Amino acid sequence: MGHKVHPNGFRLSIRRDWQAKWYSEKNYARFLHQDLQLRRAIEQKCAEAGIARVEIERPGDEICLTIYSARPGILIGRAGQNVEALRSELEKISGERIRLTIREVQTPEVEAHLVARSIANRIEDRMPFRRVMKQAAFRTLQAGAKGIKIKCAGRLGGLEIARSETLHQGQVPLHTLRANINYGFAEAHTMMGCIGVKVWIYKGDQVPEIGEKSATAKAREV
């Protein structure tokens, strides 16, 4: 049996930070389900804006959402109309006051979630999956990434039996903790069924400078 570890969870507190920054003992389950509802609503309502990730903080009685978007102009809208509508919709879901912060993703070609979502969209448009995977890998490597791994699984090409296809270019050291691995997942809903798309992007090593301590070491000192 293979032992599979999520690349983000494997590097938490070492080379990657949490996307939900809050703590609660009494309301943990309620806050967790609330976070899932907020992320799902943002993903559905802002699909065209290219959402890379959403960070959630809970200081006091409000919720602070930081949305990283490849197309922030679409997300904000003319004179901020879209973002105000999104804020009111999220406040109805959570029942609490929402504070939105929108940040632009400078190079969406090296964001794994955006690459996976782009591949899934093109597969839904009935484009050949091998061509889509090769084109996505080429654009990612041209943008400066050192390696990429793409895996599509499902009824590829409309065949009766489900299978998986993997494309690997460059270096993708998944077992190296200092490696900056960006992982993303998306689903393509086609006429023949659901196709899963996983993307790993290697951006290079993150070697700490002299005197710099990891988050784990800082936590131990506290």
TORZA-676105 format. One line per field, with one value per residue (C-alpha): z, x, y; residue number from 1. Coordinates in nm, 3 decimals, decimal comma, padded with zeros to 5 digits. Example, Ala and Ser with C-alpha at 12.3 -4.5 7.8 and 13.67 -1.06 7.14 Angstrom:
<pts>
pz <- c(00,780|00,714) $
px <- c(01,230|01,367) $
py <- c(-00,450|-00,106) $
pos <- c(1|2) $
</pts>
This chain:
<pts>
pz <- c(00,000|-00,073|00,199|00,056|00,246|00,153|00,040|00,230|00,554|00,531|00,540|00,789|01,051|00,857|00,516|00,495|00,713|00,794|00,578|00,876|01,160|01,462|01,770|01,968|02,203|02,247|01,890|01,693|01,499|01,420|01,302|01,090|00,907|00,869|00,704|00,463|00,370|00,313|00,095|-00,106|-00,159|-00,273|-00,511|-00,668|-00,694|-00,801|-01,044|-01,320|-01,091|-01,061|-00,684|-00,580|-00,205|00,082|00,423|00,721|01,051|01,342|01,553|01,797|01,665|01,294|01,022|00,811|00,467|00,244|-00,113|-00,355|-00,709|-01,053|-01,186|-00,899|-01,132|-01,200|-00,829|-00,729|-01,012|-01,118|-00,819|-00,590|-00,664|-00,693|-00,374|-00,177|-00,306|-00,213|00,137|00,201|00,075|00,301|00,600|00,544|00,544|00,854|01,050|01,147|01,017|00,725|00,634|00,286|00,160|-00,204|-00,321|-00,673|-00,776|-00,984|-01,170|-01,193|-01,409|-01,099|-00,873|-00,865|-00,791|-01,082|-01,316|-01,208|-01,251|-01,599|-01,703|-01,567|-01,755|-02,084|-02,031|-01,974|-02,312|-02,468|-02,551|-02,560|-02,209|-02,315|-02,516|-02,227|-01,980|-02,207|-02,273|-01,900|-01,813|-02,084|-01,959|-01,598|-01,679|-01,897|-01,599|-01,390|-01,212|-01,176|-01,220|-01,249|-01,207|-01,339|-01,278|-01,434|-01,324|-01,438|-01,763|-01,978|-02,342|-02,269|-02,221|-02,017|-01,772|-01,551|-01,553|-01,466|-01,675|-01,527|-01,683|-01,509|-01,626|-01,436|-01,068|-00,811|-00,482|-00,272|00,020|00,066|00,340|00,225|-00,123|-00,201|-00,341|-00,445|-00,465|-00,621|-00,700|-00,925|-01,075|-01,434|-01,463|-01,807|-01,980|-01,907|-01,539|-01,306|-01,379|-01,101|-01,174|-00,933|-00,986|-00,804|-00,885|-00,759|-00,724|-00,571|-00,226|00,065|00,263|00,591|00,638|00,916|01,244|01,107|01,303|01,185|01,316|01,512|01,691|01,776|01,916|02,137|02,280|02,367) $
px <- c(00,000|00,113|00,127|-00,004|00,040|-00,118|00,166|00,026|-00,040|00,303|00,472|00,249|00,444|00,767|00,733|00,360|00,112|-00,250|-00,531|-00,769|-00,612|-00,839|-00,883|-01,192|-01,278|-01,652|-01,746|-01,492|-01,746|-01,967|-01,675|-01,540|-01,870|-01,904|-01,561|-01,657|-01,980|-01,797|-01,529|-01,793|-01,997|-01,692|-01,589|-01,936|-02,010|-01,660|-01,572|-01,475|-01,244|-00,985|-00,980|-00,647|-00,708|-00,905|-00,757|-00,992|-00,925|-01,162|-01,048|-01,325|-01,681|-01,602|-01,463|-01,171|-01,150|-00,847|-00,923|-00,635|-00,765|-00,604|-00,861|-00,945|-01,117|-01,395|-01,424|-01,448|-01,673|-01,760|-01,735|-01,714|-02,065|-01,967|-01,763|-02,044|-02,293|-02,052|-02,004|-02,379|-02,425|-02,148|-02,291|-02,626|-02,450|-02,238|-02,465|-02,162|-01,990|-01,751|-01,441|-01,308|-00,955|-00,876|-00,520|-00,400|-00,211|00,080|00,160|-00,148|00,045|00,233|-00,073|-00,165|-00,534|-00,575|-00,389|-00,606|-00,923|-00,810|-00,746|-01,085|-01,264|-01,101|-01,182|-01,545|-01,527|-01,444|-01,083|-00,837|-00,705|-00,348|-00,318|-00,462|-00,216|00,085|-00,017|-00,069|00,269|00,442|00,290|00,381|00,744|00,764|00,640|00,941|00,844|01,110|00,875|00,512|00,314|-00,042|-00,271|-00,615|-00,837|-01,180|-01,347|-01,090|-01,186|-01,535|-01,416|-01,619|-01,341|-01,198|-00,823|-00,560|-00,303|00,000|00,227|00,556|00,802|01,098|01,164|00,889|01,056|00,748|00,948|01,175|01,042|01,233|01,079|00,809|00,538|00,208|-00,080|-00,423|-00,728|-01,030|-01,311|-01,435|-01,804|-01,852|-02,129|-01,951|-01,889|-01,659|-01,286|-01,047|-00,745|-00,450|-00,157|00,176|00,404|00,762|00,878|01,220|01,369|01,304|01,627|01,606|01,859|02,115|01,942|01,592|01,386|01,101|00,746|00,785|01,096|00,924|00,624|00,850|01,013|00,674) $
py <- c(00,000|00,351|00,614|00,939|01,266|01,598|01,829|02,128|01,938|01,776|02,119|02,300|02,500|02,427|02,593|02,667|02,853|02,772|02,913|02,931|03,132|03,100|02,884|02,789|02,506|02,562|02,662|02,462|02,251|02,550|02,763|02,477|02,423|02,799|02,818|02,540|02,720|03,049|02,889|02,701|03,018|03,216|02,936|02,924|03,295|03,405|03,125|03,370|03,570|03,289|03,231|03,078|03,052|03,206|03,284|03,320|03,497|03,558|03,855|03,948|03,937|03,967|03,743|03,864|03,703|03,749|03,639|03,582|03,629|03,616|03,868|04,104|04,352|04,102|04,027|04,394|04,509|04,862|05,097|04,792|04,663|04,298|04,291|04,458|04,203|03,924|04,068|04,087|03,730|03,599|03,786|03,612|03,275|03,335|03,568|03,777|04,087|04,019|04,218|04,141|04,194|04,119|04,056|03,991|03,677|03,802|03,476|03,253|03,004|02,881|02,856|02,488|02,539|02,780|02,545|02,251|02,458|02,568|02,207|02,099|02,378|02,283|01,915|02,017|02,194|01,852|01,927|01,632|01,585|01,501|01,821|02,023|01,870|01,935|02,295|02,364|02,213|02,418|02,745|02,666|02,590|02,903|03,108|03,005|02,683|02,414|02,120|02,015|01,696|01,663|01,365|01,320|01,031|00,918|00,814|00,987|01,018|00,883|00,524|00,278|00,191|00,466|00,515|00,772|00,958|01,134|01,398|01,474|01,740|01,881|01,814|01,758|01,645|01,565|01,418|01,722|01,948|02,255|02,224|02,480|02,250|02,409|02,158|02,203|01,990|02,046|01,842|01,839|01,749|01,593|01,402|01,071|01,141|01,331|01,364|01,461|01,682|01,704|01,940|01,963|02,259|02,284|02,646|02,580|02,529|02,763|02,755|02,953|03,230|03,228|03,308|03,242|02,990|02,775|02,812|02,486|02,614|02,942|02,755|02,544|02,854|03,001) $
pos <- c(1|2|3|4|5|6|7|8|9|10|11|12|13|14|15|16|17|18|19|20|21|22|23|24|25|26|27|28|29|30|31|32|33|34|35|36|37|38|39|40|41|42|43|44|45|46|47|48|49|50|51|52|53|54|55|56|57|58|59|60|61|62|63|64|65|66|67|68|69|70|71|72|73|74|75|76|77|78|79|80|81|82|83|84|85|86|87|88|89|90|91|92|93|94|95|96|97|98|99|100|101|102|103|104|105|106|107|108|109|110|111|112|113|114|115|116|117|118|119|120|121|122|123|124|125|126|127|128|129|130|131|132|133|134|135|136|137|138|139|140|141|142|143|144|145|146|147|148|149|150|151|152|153|154|155|156|157|158|159|160|161|162|163|164|165|166|167|168|169|170|171|172|173|174|175|176|177|178|179|180|181|182|183|184|185|186|187|188|189|190|191|192|193|194|195|196|197|198|199|200|201|202|203|204|205|206|207|208|209|210|211|212|213|214|215|216|217|218|219|220|221|222) $
</pts>
